């Protein structure tokens, strides 16, 4: 079995970041 490439890990990490960011923006817009 091959290990997950570091690029893949970075992509997953950025994906989680983006999800949290989008979730925060959704909450901000809910206030308005």
mmCIF file as Biopython writes it, N, C-alpha, C and O atoms, coordinates in Angstrom:
data_model
#
loop_
_atom_site.group_PDB
_atom_site.id
_atom_site.type_symbol
_atom_site.label_atom_id
_atom_site.label_alt_id
_atom_site.label_comp_id
_atom_site.label_asym_id
_atom_site.label_entity_id
_atom_site.label_seq_id
_atom_site.pdbx_PDB_ins_code
_atom_site.Cartn_x
_atom_site.Cartn_y
_atom_site.Cartn_z
_atom_site.occupancy
_atom_site.B_iso_or_equiv
_atom_site.auth_seq_id
_atom_site.auth_asym_id
_atom_site.pdbx_PDB_model_num
ATOM 1   N N  . UNK A ? 1  ? 0.846   -1.210 0.000  1.0 0.0 1  A 1 
ATOM 2   C CA . UNK A ? 1  ? 0.000   0.000  0.000  1.0 0.0 1  A 1 
ATOM 3   C C  . UNK A ? 1  ? 0.877   1.255  0.000  1.0 0.0 1  A 1 
ATOM 4   O O  . UNK A ? 1  ? 1.907   1.322  0.671  1.0 0.0 1  A 1 
ATOM 5   N N  . UNK A ? 2  ? 0.443   2.216  -0.755 1.0 0.0 2  A 1 
ATOM 6   C CA . UNK A ? 2  ? 1.205   3.466  -0.847 1.0 0.0 2  A 1 
ATOM 7   C C  . UNK A ? 2  ? 0.711   4.463  0.194  1.0 0.0 2  A 1 
ATOM 8   O O  . UNK A ? 2  ? -0.463  4.477  0.563  1.0 0.0 2  A 1 
ATOM 9   N N  . UNK A ? 3  ? 1.629   5.288  0.649  1.0 0.0 3  A 1 
ATOM 10  C CA . UNK A ? 3  ? 1.229   6.351  1.571  1.0 0.0 3  A 1 
ATOM 11  C C  . UNK A ? 3  ? 0.558   7.466  0.788  1.0 0.0 3  A 1 
ATOM 12  O O  . UNK A ? 3  ? 0.784   7.618  -0.413 1.0 0.0 3  A 1 
ATOM 13  N N  . UNK A ? 4  ? -0.258  8.233  1.463  1.0 0.0 4  A 1 
ATOM 14  C CA . UNK A ? 4  ? -0.936  9.349  0.792  1.0 0.0 4  A 1 
ATOM 15  C C  . UNK A ? 4  ? 0.101   10.428 0.467  1.0 0.0 4  A 1 
ATOM 16  O O  . UNK A ? 4  ? 0.851   10.842 1.351  1.0 0.0 4  A 1 
ATOM 17  N N  . UNK A ? 5  ? 0.153   10.884 -0.771 1.0 0.0 5  A 1 
ATOM 18  C CA . UNK A ? 5  ? 1.105   11.947 -1.134 1.0 0.0 5  A 1 
ATOM 19  C C  . UNK A ? 5  ? 0.854   13.213 -0.323 1.0 0.0 5  A 1 
ATOM 20  O O  . UNK A ? 5  ? -0.279  13.513 0.053  1.0 0.0 5  A 1 
ATOM 21  N N  . UNK A ? 6  ? 1.929   13.948 -0.061 1.0 0.0 6  A 1 
ATOM 22  C CA . UNK A ? 6  ? 1.797   15.170 0.748  1.0 0.0 6  A 1 
ATOM 23  C C  . UNK A ? 6  ? 0.873   16.171 0.078  1.0 0.0 6  A 1 
ATOM 24  O O  . UNK A ? 6  ? 0.162   16.911 0.759  1.0 0.0 6  A 1 
ATOM 25  N N  . UNK A ? 7  ? 0.875   16.202 -1.253 1.0 0.0 7  A 1 
ATOM 26  C CA . UNK A ? 7  ? -0.011  17.133 -1.960 1.0 0.0 7  A 1 
ATOM 27  C C  . UNK A ? 7  ? -1.463  16.824 -1.640 1.0 0.0 7  A 1 
ATOM 28  O O  . UNK A ? 7  ? -2.281  17.731 -1.489 1.0 0.0 7  A 1 
ATOM 29  N N  . UNK A ? 8  ? -1.779  15.539 -1.537 1.0 0.0 8  A 1 
ATOM 30  C CA . UNK A ? 8  ? -3.145  15.129 -1.236 1.0 0.0 8  A 1 
ATOM 31  C C  . UNK A ? 8  ? -3.524  15.624 0.161  1.0 0.0 8  A 1 
ATOM 32  O O  . UNK A ? 8  ? -4.628  16.124 0.377  1.0 0.0 8  A 1 
ATOM 33  N N  . UNK A ? 9  ? -2.598  15.478 1.094  1.0 0.0 9  A 1 
ATOM 34  C CA . UNK A ? 9  ? -2.867  15.916 2.470  1.0 0.0 9  A 1 
ATOM 35  C C  . UNK A ? 9  ? -3.124  17.416 2.497  1.0 0.0 9  A 1 
ATOM 36  O O  . UNK A ? 9  ? -4.039  17.885 3.174  1.0 0.0 9  A 1 
ATOM 37  N N  . UNK A ? 10 ? -2.309  18.167 1.753  1.0 0.0 10 A 1 
ATOM 38  C CA . UNK A ? 10 ? -2.475  19.625 1.701  1.0 0.0 10 A 1 
ATOM 39  C C  . UNK A ? 10 ? -3.841  19.968 1.115  1.0 0.0 10 A 1 
ATOM 40  O O  . UNK A ? 10 ? -4.528  20.870 1.595  1.0 0.0 10 A 1 
ATOM 41  N N  . UNK A ? 11 ? -4.224  19.235 0.069  1.0 0.0 11 A 1 
ATOM 42  C CA . UNK A ? 11 ? -5.527  19.489 -0.571 1.0 0.0 11 A 1 
ATOM 43  C C  . UNK A ? 11 ? -6.660  19.253 0.423  1.0 0.0 11 A 1 
ATOM 44  O O  . UNK A ? 11 ? -7.599  20.045 0.509  1.0 0.0 11 A 1 
ATOM 45  N N  . UNK A ? 12 ? -6.561  18.152 1.172  1.0 0.0 12 A 1 
ATOM 46  C CA . UNK A ? 12 ? -7.612  17.835 2.148  1.0 0.0 12 A 1 
ATOM 47  C C  . UNK A ? 12 ? -7.643  18.926 3.225  1.0 0.0 12 A 1 
ATOM 48  O O  . UNK A ? 12 ? -8.713  19.366 3.645  1.0 0.0 12 A 1 
ATOM 49  N N  . UNK A ? 13 ? -6.455  19.354 3.665  1.0 0.0 13 A 1 
ATOM 50  C CA . UNK A ? 13 ? -6.374  20.380 4.706  1.0 0.0 13 A 1 
ATOM 51  C C  . UNK A ? 13 ? -7.005  21.682 4.213  1.0 0.0 13 A 1 
ATOM 52  O O  . UNK A ? 13 ? -7.767  22.323 4.936  1.0 0.0 13 A 1 
ATOM 53  N N  . UNK A ? 14 ? -6.684  22.064 2.986  1.0 0.0 14 A 1 
ATOM 54  C CA . UNK A ? 14 ? -7.250  23.294 2.425  1.0 0.0 14 A 1 
ATOM 55  C C  . UNK A ? 14 ? -8.755  23.155 2.275  1.0 0.0 14 A 1 
ATOM 56  O O  . UNK A ? 14 ? -9.496  24.117 2.476  1.0 0.0 14 A 1 
ATOM 57  N N  . UNK A ? 15 ? -9.211  21.949 1.918  1.0 0.0 15 A 1 
ATOM 58  C CA . UNK A ? 15 ? -10.647 21.715 1.770  1.0 0.0 15 A 1 
ATOM 59  C C  . UNK A ? 15 ? -11.370 21.935 3.090  1.0 0.0 15 A 1 
ATOM 60  O O  . UNK A ? 15 ? -12.440 22.542 3.130  1.0 0.0 15 A 1 
ATOM 61  N N  . UNK A ? 16 ? -10.773 21.435 4.171  1.0 0.0 16 A 1 
ATOM 62  C CA . UNK A ? 16 ? -11.399 21.623 5.480  1.0 0.0 16 A 1 
ATOM 63  C C  . UNK A ? 16 ? -11.409 23.099 5.844  1.0 0.0 16 A 1 
ATOM 64  O O  . UNK A ? 16 ? -12.394 23.604 6.384  1.0 0.0 16 A 1 
ATOM 65  N N  . UNK A ? 17 ? -10.308 23.793 5.547  1.0 0.0 17 A 1 
ATOM 66  C CA . UNK A ? 17 ? -10.215 25.235 5.816  1.0 0.0 17 A 1 
ATOM 67  C C  . UNK A ? 17 ? -11.334 25.957 5.083  1.0 0.0 17 A 1 
ATOM 68  O O  . UNK A ? 17 ? -12.038 26.787 5.657  1.0 0.0 17 A 1 
ATOM 69  N N  . UNK A ? 18 ? -11.489 25.624 3.792  1.0 0.0 18 A 1 
ATOM 70  C CA . UNK A ? 18 ? -12.480 26.304 2.961  1.0 0.0 18 A 1 
ATOM 71  C C  . UNK A ? 18 ? -13.883 26.047 3.481  1.0 0.0 18 A 1 
ATOM 72  O O  . UNK A ? 18 ? -14.726 26.944 3.488  1.0 0.0 18 A 1 
ATOM 73  N N  . UNK A ? 19 ? -14.133 24.802 3.922  1.0 0.0 19 A 1 
ATOM 74  C CA . UNK A ? 19 ? -15.466 24.472 4.451  1.0 0.0 19 A 1 
ATOM 75  C C  . UNK A ? 19 ? -15.764 25.308 5.682  1.0 0.0 19 A 1 
ATOM 76  O O  . UNK A ? 19 ? -16.864 25.842 5.823  1.0 0.0 19 A 1 
ATOM 77  N N  . UNK A ? 20 ? -14.789 25.424 6.576  1.0 0.0 20 A 1 
ATOM 78  C CA . UNK A ? 20 ? -14.976 26.214 7.794  1.0 0.0 20 A 1 
ATOM 79  C C  . UNK A ? 20 ? -15.205 27.680 7.422  1.0 0.0 20 A 1 
ATOM 80  O O  . UNK A ? 20 ? -16.041 28.359 8.017  1.0 0.0 20 A 1 
ATOM 81  N N  . UNK A ? 21 ? -14.444 28.159 6.421  1.0 0.0 21 A 1 
ATOM 82  C CA . UNK A ? 21 ? -14.577 29.549 5.972  1.0 0.0 21 A 1 
ATOM 83  C C  . UNK A ? 21 ? -15.966 29.795 5.394  1.0 0.0 21 A 1 
ATOM 84  O O  . UNK A ? 21 ? -16.604 30.798 5.713  1.0 0.0 21 A 1 
ATOM 85  N N  . UNK A ? 22 ? -16.436 28.881 4.543  1.0 0.0 22 A 1 
ATOM 86  C CA . UNK A ? 22 ? -17.759 29.027 3.928  1.0 0.0 22 A 1 
ATOM 87  C C  . UNK A ? 22 ? -18.837 28.971 5.011  1.0 0.0 22 A 1 
ATOM 88  O O  . UNK A ? 22 ? -19.823 29.705 4.951  1.0 0.0 22 A 1 
ATOM 89  N N  . UNK A ? 23 ? -18.643 28.096 5.998  1.0 0.0 23 A 1 
ATOM 90  C CA . UNK A ? 23 ? -19.616 27.973 7.084  1.0 0.0 23 A 1 
ATOM 91  C C  . UNK A ? 23 ? -19.697 29.290 7.858  1.0 0.0 23 A 1 
ATOM 92  O O  . UNK A ? 23 ? -20.784 29.741 8.220  1.0 0.0 23 A 1 
ATOM 93  N N  . UNK A ? 24 ? -18.533 29.903 8.109  1.0 0.0 24 A 1 
ATOM 94  C CA . UNK A ? 24 ? -18.498 31.185 8.828  1.0 0.0 24 A 1 
ATOM 95  C C  . UNK A ? 24 ? -19.227 32.258 8.033  1.0 0.0 24 A 1 
ATOM 96  O O  . UNK A ? 24 ? -19.997 33.037 8.595  1.0 0.0 24 A 1 
ATOM 97  N N  . UNK A ? 25 ? -18.984 32.299 6.725  1.0 0.0 25 A 1 
ATOM 98  C CA . UNK A ? 25 ? -19.643 33.304 5.862  1.0 0.0 25 A 1 
ATOM 99  C C  . UNK A ? 25 ? -21.159 33.081 5.890  1.0 0.0 25 A 1 
ATOM 100 O O  . UNK A ? 25 ? -21.932 34.038 5.934  1.0 0.0 25 A 1 
ATOM 101 N N  . UNK A ? 26 ? -21.574 31.821 5.864  1.0 0.0 26 A 1 
ATOM 102 C CA . UNK A ? 26 ? -23.016 31.515 5.918  1.0 0.0 26 A 1 
ATOM 103 C C  . UNK A ? 26 ? -23.604 32.094 7.205  1.0 0.0 26 A 1 
ATOM 104 O O  . UNK A ? 26 ? -24.678 32.696 7.192  1.0 0.0 26 A 1 
ATOM 105 N N  . UNK A ? 27 ? -22.891 31.905 8.307  1.0 0.0 27 A 1 
ATOM 106 C CA . UNK A ? 27 ? -23.386 32.407 9.592  1.0 0.0 27 A 1 
ATOM 107 C C  . UNK A ? 27 ? -23.454 33.927 9.591  1.0 0.0 27 A 1 
ATOM 108 O O  . UNK A ? 27 ? -24.392 34.513 10.133 1.0 0.0 27 A 1 
ATOM 109 N N  . UNK A ? 28 ? -22.462 34.561 8.982  1.0 0.0 28 A 1 
ATOM 110 C CA . UNK A ? 28 ? -22.455 36.033 8.933  1.0 0.0 28 A 1 
ATOM 111 C C  . UNK A ? 28 ? -23.661 36.526 8.130  1.0 0.0 28 A 1 
ATOM 112 O O  . UNK A ? 28 ? -24.326 37.484 8.525  1.0 0.0 28 A 1 
ATOM 113 N N  . UNK A ? 29 ? -23.935 35.874 7.012  1.0 0.0 29 A 1 
ATOM 114 C CA . UNK A ? 29 ? -25.055 36.312 6.176  1.0 0.0 29 A 1 
ATOM 115 C C  . UNK A ? 29 ? -26.397 36.037 6.856  1.0 0.0 29 A 1 
ATOM 116 O O  . UNK A ? 29 ? -27.378 36.736 6.601  1.0 0.0 29 A 1 
ATOM 117 N N  . UNK A ? 30 ? -26.439 35.024 7.719  1.0 0.0 30 A 1 
ATOM 118 C CA . UNK A ? 30 ? -27.685 34.731 8.428  1.0 0.0 30 A 1 
ATOM 119 C C  . UNK A ? 30 ? -28.033 35.882 9.372  1.0 0.0 30 A 1 
ATOM 120 O O  . UNK A ? 30 ? -29.204 36.130 9.660  1.0 0.0 30 A 1 
ATOM 121 N N  . UNK A ? 31 ? -26.995 36.584 9.851  1.0 0.0 31 A 1 
ATOM 122 C CA . UNK A ? 31 ? -27.222 37.694 10.785 1.0 0.0 31 A 1 
ATOM 123 C C  . UNK A ? 31 ? -27.927 38.842 10.058 1.0 0.0 31 A 1 
ATOM 124 O O  . UNK A ? 31 ? -28.798 39.498 10.628 1.0 0.0 31 A 1 
ATOM 125 N N  . UNK A ? 32 ? -27.547 39.082 8.799  1.0 0.0 32 A 1 
ATOM 126 C CA . UNK A ? 32 ? -28.093 40.239 8.084  1.0 0.0 32 A 1 
ATOM 127 C C  . UNK A ? 32 ? -29.516 40.004 7.655  1.0 0.0 32 A 1 
ATOM 128 O O  . UNK A ? 32 ? -30.128 40.877 7.040  1.0 0.0 32 A 1 
#
